[in-house]
Amino acid sequence: MNEISVAEVKAKLDRDEKVHLLDVREPMELSICRLEGAESIPMMQLFLGLKAPAAAPDDEIVVFCHTGMRSFEAAAFLRSRGFPRARSLAGGIDAWALEIDPTLRRY
């Protein structure tokens, strides 16, 4: 499965499971809202090899963006680069704000 729901991720975090959150949005987007504890690597920096996730290859990585489109591509890229457990957060941070944390500013 290439995507994971916000409810599934929230449940994992609530159970203190090890989940590496990777935000691939741009710095301007981060200034609007962000998820606590997420690593930030803009998607193009990731694709160009300028930065790599601070996660072990066998870690579960949940990649997210605004609505889930960029993160879907970024998760596929990571899987092709030796991170088989990389998945995209379905609906992105927008879905997180709608379903999990309504205090997050939407854009």
TITIRO-260397 format. One record per atom (N, C-alpha, C): residue number from 1; atom name; chain; x, y, z. Coordinates in Angstrom, 3 decimals, decimal comma, always signed. Example, Ala and Ser with C-alpha at 12.3 -4.5 7.8 and 13.67 -1.06 7.14 Angstrom:
BEGIN
(setor 1; N; A; (+13,190; -5,690; +7,800))
(setor 1; CA; A; (+12,300; -4,500; +7,800))
(setor 1; C; A; (+13,200; -3,300; +7,800))
(setor 2; N; A; (+12,850; -2,250; +7,080))
(setor 2; CA; A; (+13,670; -1,060; +7,140))
(setor 2; C; A; (+12,900; +0,030; +7,870))
//
This chain:
BEGIN
(setor 1; N; A; (+0,851; -1,184; +0,000))
(setor 1; CA; A; (+0,000; +0,000; +0,000))
(setor 1; C; A; (+0,894; +1,244; +0,000))
(setor 2; N; A; (+0,609; +2,170; -0,897))
(setor 2; CA; A; (+1,446; +3,348; -1,077))
(setor 2; C; A; (+0,977; +4,561; -0,297))
(setor 3; N; A; (-0,228; +4,505; +0,254))
(setor 3; CA; A; (-0,757; +5,617; +1,038))
(setor 3; C; A; (-1,180; +5,129; +2,413))
(setor 4; N; A; (-1,257; +6,072; +3,323))
(setor 4; CA; A; (-1,728; +5,794; +4,674))
(setor 4; C; A; (-2,644; +6,944; +5,079))
(setor 5; N; A; (-3,707; +6,632; +5,781))
(setor 5; CA; A; (-4,676; +7,661; +6,164))
(setor 5; C; A; (-4,190; +8,451; +7,376))
(setor 6; N; A; (-4,743; +9,637; +7,537))
(setor 6; CA; A; (-4,376; +10,451; +8,691))
(setor 6; C; A; (-4,792; +9,753; +9,986))
(setor 7; N; A; (-5,909; +9,040; +9,972))
(setor 7; CA; A; (-6,361; +8,323; +11,168))
(setor 7; C; A; (-5,369; +7,219; +11,549))
(setor 8; N; A; (-4,847; +6,519; +10,541))
(setor 8; CA; A; (-3,860; +5,466; +10,811))
(setor 8; C; A; (-2,580; +6,042; +11,402))
(setor 9; N; A; (-2,116; +7,156; +10,833))
(setor 9; CA; A; (-0,888; +7,779; +11,340))
(setor 9; C; A; (-1,099; +8,282; +12,759))
(setor 10; N; A; (-2,228; +8,920; +13,017))
(setor 10; CA; A; (-2,532; +9,425; +14,359))
(setor 10; C; A; (-2,547; +8,274; +15,358))
(setor 11; N; A; (-3,150; +7,152; +14,997))
(setor 11; CA; A; (-3,192; +5,984; +15,883))
(setor 11; C; A; (-1,790; +5,457; +16,171))
(setor 12; N; A; (-0,950; +5,404; +15,159))
(setor 12; CA; A; (+0,432; +4,956; +15,352))
(setor 12; C; A; (+1,173; +5,890; +16,307))
(setor 13; N; A; (+1,018; +7,191; +16,090))
(setor 13; CA; A; (+1,679; +8,165; +16,962))
(setor 13; C; A; (+1,155; +8,057; +18,395))
(setor 14; N; A; (-0,146; +7,855; +18,547))
(setor 14; CA; A; (-0,737; +7,704; +19,879))
(setor 14; C; A; (-0,209; +6,468; +20,599))
(setor 15; N; A; (+0,153; +5,431; +19,822))
(setor 15; CA; A; (+0,714; +4,195; +20,397))
(setor 15; C; A; (+2,229; +4,282; +20,544))
(setor 16; N; A; (+2,788; +5,453; +20,265))
(setor 16; CA; A; (+4,240; +5,677; +20,327))
(setor 16; C; A; (+5,022; +4,762; +19,389))
(setor 17; N; A; (+4,412; +4,397; +18,269))
(setor 17; CA; A; (+5,137; +3,624; +17,266))
(setor 17; C; A; (+6,128; +4,540; +16,578))
(setor 18; N; A; (+7,228; +3,965; +16,129))
(setor 18; CA; A; (+8,248; +4,751; +15,444))
(setor 18; C; A; (+7,791; +5,039; +14,011))
(setor 19; N; A; (+7,493; +6,306; +13,756))
(setor 19; CA; A; (+7,081; +6,759; +12,435))
(setor 19; C; A; (+7,890; +8,018; +12,126))
(setor 20; N; A; (+8,586; +7,985; +11,004))
(setor 20; CA; A; (+9,377; +9,153; +10,594))
(setor 20; C; A; (+8,496; +10,003; +9,679))
(setor 21; N; A; (+8,115; +11,195; +10,145))
(setor 21; CA; A; (+7,310; +12,108; +9,350))
(setor 21; C; A; (+8,224; +12,966; +8,495))
(setor 22; N; A; (+7,949; +13,007; +7,192))
(setor 22; CA; A; (+8,771; +13,769; +6,259))
(setor 22; C; A; (+7,888; +14,735; +5,477))
(setor 23; N; A; (+8,094; +16,015; +5,708))
(setor 23; CA; A; (+7,334; +17,080; +5,066))
(setor 23; C; A; (+8,096; +17,536; +3,829))
(setor 24; N; A; (+7,489; +17,404; +2,641))
(setor 24; CA; A; (+8,169; +17,787; +1,403))
(setor 24; C; A; (+7,653; +19,114; +0,836))
(setor 25; N; A; (+6,970; +19,888; +1,662))
(setor 25; CA; A; (+6,476; +21,194; +1,218))
(setor 25; C; A; (+7,595; +22,226; +1,210))
(setor 26; N; A; (+7,313; +23,345; +0,593))
(setor 26; CA; A; (+8,262; +24,447; +0,479))
(setor 26; C; A; (+8,277; +25,282; +1,764))
(setor 27; N; A; (+9,382; +26,004; +2,019))
(setor 27; CA; A; (+9,478; +26,815; +3,241))
(setor 27; C; A; (+8,308; +27,775; +3,453))
(setor 28; N; A; (+7,789; +28,364; +2,380))
(setor 28; CA; A; (+6,648; +29,272; +2,514))
(setor 28; C; A; (+5,432; +28,540; +3,091))
(setor 29; N; A; (+5,248; +27,301; +2,691))
(setor 29; CA; A; (+4,129; +26,512; +3,204))
(setor 29; C; A; (+4,334; +26,169; +4,679))
(setor 30; N; A; (+5,584; +25,910; +5,048))
(setor 30; CA; A; (+5,886; +25,601; +6,452))
(setor 30; C; A; (+5,549; +26,772; +7,361))
(setor 31; N; A; (+5,653; +27,988; +6,824))
(setor 31; CA; A; (+5,353; +29,169; +7,638))
(setor 31; C; A; (+3,862; +29,273; +7,951))
(setor 32; N; A; (+3,036; +28,566; +7,201))
(setor 32; CA; A; (+1,583; +28,596; +7,422))
(setor 32; C; A; (+1,193; +27,603; +8,510))
(setor 33; N; A; (+1,685; +26,380; +8,396))
(setor 33; CA; A; (+1,397; +25,345; +9,396))
(setor 33; C; A; (+2,408; +24,225; +9,242))
(setor 34; N; A; (+2,583; +23,480; +10,319))
(setor 34; CA; A; (+3,519; +22,355; +10,275))
(setor 34; C; A; (+3,114; +21,320; +11,322))
(setor 35; N; A; (+3,620; +20,105; +11,138))
(setor 35; CA; A; (+3,389; +19,046; +12,114))
(setor 35; C; A; (+4,613; +18,944; +13,007))
(setor 36; N; A; (+4,373; +18,957; +14,296))
(setor 36; CA; A; (+5,444; +18,874; +15,298))
(setor 36; C; A; (+6,272; +17,615; +15,079))
(setor 37; N; A; (+7,577; +17,782; +15,054))
(setor 37; CA; A; (+8,491; +16,648; +14,957))
(setor 37; C; A; (+8,775; +16,153; +13,556))
(setor 38; N; A; (+8,160; +16,752; +12,549))
(setor 38; CA; A; (+8,391; +16,302; +11,175))
(setor 38; C; A; (+9,691; +16,878; +10,630))
(setor 39; N; A; (+10,409; +16,051; +9,893))
(setor 39; CA; A; (+11,593; +16,517; +9,181))
(setor 39; C; A; (+11,128; +17,228; +7,914))
(setor 40; N; A; (+11,794; +18,313; +7,554))
(setor 40; CA; A; (+11,424; +19,064; +6,360))
(setor 40; C; A; (+12,520; +18,964; +5,299))
(setor 41; N; A; (+12,134; +18,433; +4,138))
(setor 41; CA; A; (+13,007; +18,418; +2,964))
(setor 41; C; A; (+12,119; +18,770; +1,767))
(setor 42; N; A; (+12,250; +19,977; +1,219))
(setor 42; CA; A; (+11,460; +20,304; +0,032))
(setor 42; C; A; (+11,656; +19,255; -1,064))
(setor 43; N; A; (+10,598; +18,951; -1,771))
(setor 43; CA; A; (+10,593; +17,845; -2,719))
(setor 43; C; A; (+11,734; +17,919; -3,737))
(setor 44; N; A; (+11,997; +19,080; -4,302))
(setor 44; CA; A; (+13,055; +19,161; -5,310))
(setor 44; C; A; (+14,436; +18,898; -4,711))
(setor 45; N; A; (+14,648; +19,307; -3,481))
(setor 45; CA; A; (+15,929; +18,997; -2,829))
(setor 45; C; A; (+16,087; +17,492; -2,664))
(setor 46; N; A; (+14,981; +16,832; -2,354))
(setor 46; CA; A; (+14,986; +15,374; -2,219))
(setor 46; C; A; (+15,303; +14,733; -3,569))
(setor 47; N; A; (+14,583; +15,144; -4,618))
(setor 47; CA; A; (+14,743; +14,557; -5,950))
(setor 47; C; A; (+16,131; +14,818; -6,531))
(setor 48; N; A; (+16,702; +15,974; -6,233))
(setor 48; CA; A; (+18,027; +16,307; -6,769))
(setor 48; C; A; (+19,161; +15,701; -5,948))
(setor 49; N; A; (+18,805; +15,016; -4,857))
(setor 49; CA; A; (+19,810; +14,385; -4,026))
(setor 49; C; A; (+20,564; +15,348; -3,124))
(setor 50; N; A; (+20,024; +16,555; -2,956))
(setor 50; CA; A; (+20,676; +17,550; -2,099))
(setor 50; C; A; (+20,508; +17,213; -0,627))
(setor 51; N; A; (+19,414; +16,514; -0,297))
(setor 51; CA; A; (+19,159; +16,082; +1,074))
(setor 51; C; A; (+18,523; +14,706; +1,036))
(setor 52; N; A; (+18,787; +13,937; +2,077))
(setor 52; CA; A; (+18,168; +12,618; +2,226))
(setor 52; C; A; (+17,518; +12,567; +3,603))
(setor 53; N; A; (+16,490; +11,752; +3,754))
(setor 53; CA; A; (+15,838; +11,661; +5,060))
(setor 53; C; A; (+16,791; +11,165; +6,141))
(setor 54; N; A; (+16,605; +11,670; +7,345))
(setor 54; CA; A; (+17,394; +11,223; +8,503))
(setor 54; C; A; (+16,729; +9,993; +9,096))
(setor 55; N; A; (+16,419; +9,048; +8,246))
(setor 55; CA; A; (+15,758; +7,807; +8,658))
(setor 55; C; A; (+16,576; +6,633; +8,149))
(setor 56; N; A; (+16,484; +5,535; +8,869))
(setor 56; CA; A; (+17,137; +4,310; +8,408))
(setor 56; C; A; (+16,309; +3,722; +7,265))
(setor 57; N; A; (+16,942; +2,981; +6,358))
(setor 57; CA; A; (+16,206; +2,425; +5,231))
(setor 57; C; A; (+15,002; +1,564; +5,613))
(setor 58; N; A; (+15,041; +0,920; +6,772))
(setor 58; CA; A; (+13,912; +0,065; +7,152))
(setor 58; C; A; (+12,881; +0,779; +8,031))
(setor 59; N; A; (+13,077; +2,076; +8,297))
(setor 59; CA; A; (+12,102; +2,837; +9,086))
(setor 59; C; A; (+10,821; +3,063; +8,288))
(setor 60; N; A; (+9,721; +3,178; +9,003))
(setor 60; CA; A; (+8,472; +3,583; +8,365))
(setor 60; C; A; (+8,525; +5,092; +8,173))
(setor 61; N; A; (+8,399; +5,531; +6,930))
(setor 61; CA; A; (+8,428; +6,953; +6,600))
(setor 61; C; A; (+7,057; +7,342; +6,063))
(setor 62; N; A; (+6,471; +8,374; +6,659))
(setor 62; CA; A; (+5,219; +8,920; +6,160))
(setor 62; C; A; (+5,543; +10,295; +5,580))
(setor 63; N; A; (+5,429; +10,378; +4,264))
(setor 63; CA; A; (+5,734; +11,601; +3,531))
(setor 63; C; A; (+4,439; +12,389; +3,368))
(setor 64; N; A; (+4,518; +13,700; +3,594))
(setor 64; CA; A; (+3,308; +14,502; +3,390))
(setor 64; C; A; (+3,625; +15,839; +2,754))
(setor 65; N; A; (+2,596; +16,384; +2,123))
(setor 65; CA; A; (+2,663; +17,702; +1,507))
(setor 65; C; A; (+1,343; +18,402; +1,822))
(setor 66; N; A; (+0,879; +19,266; +0,948))
(setor 66; CA; A; (-0,368; +19,986; +1,200))
(setor 66; C; A; (-1,580; +19,062; +1,060))
(setor 67; N; A; (-1,737; +18,419; -0,105))
(setor 67; CA; A; (-2,922; +17,592; -0,338))
(setor 67; C; A; (-2,621; +16,140; -0,678))
(setor 68; N; A; (-1,355; +15,767; -0,752))
(setor 68; CA; A; (-1,003; +14,376; -0,992))
(setor 68; C; A; (-0,483; +14,043; -2,371))
(setor 69; N; A; (-0,507; +14,995; -3,287))
(setor 69; CA; A; (-0,032; +14,715; -4,650))
(setor 69; C; A; (+1,503; +14,637; -4,705))
(setor 70; N; A; (+2,176; +15,655; -4,213))
(setor 70; CA; A; (+3,644; +15,662; -4,221))
(setor 70; C; A; (+4,190; +14,537; -3,354))
(setor 71; N; A; (+3,562; +14,330; -2,201))
(setor 71; CA; A; (+4,075; +13,295; -1,294))
(setor 71; C; A; (+3,922; +11,898; -1,890))
(setor 72; N; A; (+2,907; +11,691; -2,716))
(setor 72; CA; A; (+2,736; +10,402; -3,377))
(setor 72; C; A; (+3,941; +10,132; -4,276))
(setor 73; N; A; (+4,353; +11,147; -5,039))
(setor 73; CA; A; (+5,526; +11,024; -5,907))
(setor 73; C; A; (+6,804; +10,869; -5,088))
(setor 74; N; A; (+6,921; +11,645; -4,022))
(setor 74; CA; A; (+8,126; +11,599; -3,188))
(setor 74; C; A; (+8,263; +10,239; -2,503))
(setor 75; N; A; (+7,156; +9,663; -2,049))
(setor 75; CA; A; (+7,209; +8,342; -1,411))
(setor 75; C; A; (+7,635; +7,280; -2,417))
(setor 76; N; A; (+7,123; +7,364; -3,648))
(setor 76; CA; A; (+7,531; +6,420; -4,698))
(setor 76; C; A; (+9,022; +6,573; -4,984))
(setor 77; N; A; (+9,493; +7,805; -5,034))
(setor 77; CA; A; (+10,913; +8,075; -5,245))
(setor 77; C; A; (+11,739; +7,435; -4,131))
(setor 78; N; A; (+11,324; +7,625; -2,882))
(setor 78; CA; A; (+12,062; +7,056; -1,756))
(setor 78; C; A; (+12,064; +5,530; -1,800))
(setor 79; N; A; (+10,928; +4,936; -2,156))
(setor 79; CA; A; (+10,889; +3,468; -2,266))
(setor 79; C; A; (+11,881; +2,986; -3,324))
(setor 80; N; A; (+11,992; +3,734; -4,426))
(setor 80; CA; A; (+12,928; +3,341; -5,489))
(setor 80; C; A; (+14,380; +3,565; -5,079))
(setor 81; N; A; (+14,597; +4,307; -4,008))
(setor 81; CA; A; (+15,947; +4,607; -3,534))
(setor 81; C; A; (+16,294; +3,860; -2,248))
(setor 82; N; A; (+15,568; +2,796; -1,960))
(setor 82; CA; A; (+15,953; +1,947; -0,843))
(setor 82; C; A; (+15,234; +2,184; +0,468))
(setor 83; N; A; (+14,081; +2,878; +0,419))
(setor 83; CA; A; (+13,248; +3,067; +1,609))
(setor 83; C; A; (+11,897; +2,389; +1,345))
(setor 84; N; A; (+11,844; +1,059; +1,467))
(setor 84; CA; A; (+10,645; +0,314; +1,050))
(setor 84; C; A; (+9,390; +0,620; +1,856))
(setor 85; N; A; (+9,531; +1,200; +3,038))
(setor 85; CA; A; (+8,360; +1,459; +3,881))
(setor 85; C; A; (+7,874; +2,905; +3,791))
(setor 86; N; A; (+8,318; +3,642; +2,764))
(setor 86; CA; A; (+7,869; +5,024; +2,571))
(setor 86; C; A; (+6,462; +5,019; +1,985))
(setor 87; N; A; (+5,573; +5,789; +2,621))
(setor 87; CA; A; (+4,198; +5,917; +2,137))
(setor 87; C; A; (+3,786; +7,384; +2,192))
(setor 88; N; A; (+2,794; +7,698; +1,411))
(setor 88; CA; A; (+2,275; +9,060; +1,344))
(setor 88; C; A; (+1,076; +9,205; +2,281))
(setor 89; N; A; (+1,002; +10,346; +2,954))
(setor 89; CA; A; (-0,147; +10,660; +3,803))
(setor 89; C; A; (-1,296; +11,079; +2,897))
(setor 90; N; A; (-2,328; +10,255; +2,830))
(setor 90; CA; A; (-3,482; +10,538; +1,968))
(setor 90; C; A; (-4,141; +11,850; +2,389))
(setor 91; N; A; (-4,261; +12,758; +1,434))
(setor 91; CA; A; (-4,894; +14,041; +1,716))
(setor 91; C; A; (-3,967; +15,093; +2,286))
(setor 92; N; A; (-2,738; +14,697; +2,623))
(setor 92; CA; A; (-1,741; +15,632; +3,114))
(setor 92; C; A; (-2,083; +16,326; +4,418))
(setor 93; N; A; (-1,391; +17,434; +4,653))
(setor 93; CA; A; (-1,587; +18,175; +5,898))
(setor 93; C; A; (-2,982; +18,807; +5,934))
(setor 94; N; A; (-3,580; +18,994; +4,761))
(setor 94; CA; A; (-4,942; +19,527; +4,723))
(setor 94; C; A; (-5,916; +18,533; +5,357))
(setor 95; N; A; (-5,764; +17,254; +5,042))
(setor 95; CA; A; (-6,617; +16,227; +5,650))
(setor 95; C; A; (-6,345; +16,131; +7,147))
(setor 96; N; A; (-5,070; +16,298; +7,535))
(setor 96; CA; A; (-4,721; +16,275; +8,958))
(setor 96; C; A; (-5,456; +17,394; +9,698))
(setor 97; N; A; (-5,471; +18,582; +9,097))
(setor 97; CA; A; (-6,152; +19,725; +9,711))
(setor 97; C; A; (-7,661; +19,495; +9,787))
(setor 98; N; A; (-8,227; +18,874; +8,786))
(setor 98; CA; A; (-9,677; +18,624; +8,767))
(setor 98; C; A; (-10,091; +17,528; +9,740))
(setor 99; N; A; (-9,306; +16,452; +9,806))
(setor 99; CA; A; (-9,727; +15,276; +10,560))
(setor 99; C; A; (-9,078; +15,116; +11,933))
(setor 100; N; A; (-7,878; +15,658; +12,118))
(setor 100; CA; A; (-7,123; +15,389; +13,346))
(setor 100; C; A; (-6,924; +16,643; +14,194))
(setor 101; N; A; (-6,448; +17,718; +13,587))
(setor 101; CA; A; (-6,100; +18,920; +14,342))
(setor 101; C; A; (-6,675; +20,182; +13,696))
(setor 102; N; A; (-7,907; +20,531; +14,055))
(setor 102; CA; A; (-8,538; +21,706; +13,447))
(setor 102; C; A; (-7,893; +23,038; +13,834))
(setor 103; N; A; (-6,916; +23,011; +14,744))
(setor 103; CA; A; (-6,222; +24,255; +15,091))
(setor 103; C; A; (-5,165; +24,634; +14,043))
(setor 104; N; A; (-4,815; +23,670; +13,168))
(setor 104; CA; A; (-3,840; +23,965; +12,112))
(setor 104; C; A; (-4,475; +24,899; +11,086))
(setor 105; N; A; (-3,715; +25,884; +10,680))
(setor 105; CA; A; (-4,189; +26,821; +9,669))
(setor 105; C; A; (-4,213; +26,132; +8,308))
(setor 106; N; A; (-5,319; +26,262; +7,596))
(setor 106; CA; A; (-5,451; +25,662; +6,270))
(setor 106; C; A; (-5,155; +26,698; +5,207))
(setor 107; N; A; (-4,734; +26,218; +4,056))
(setor 107; CA; A; (-4,454; +27,108; +2,926))
(setor 107; C; A; (-4,791; +26,438; +1,621))
//
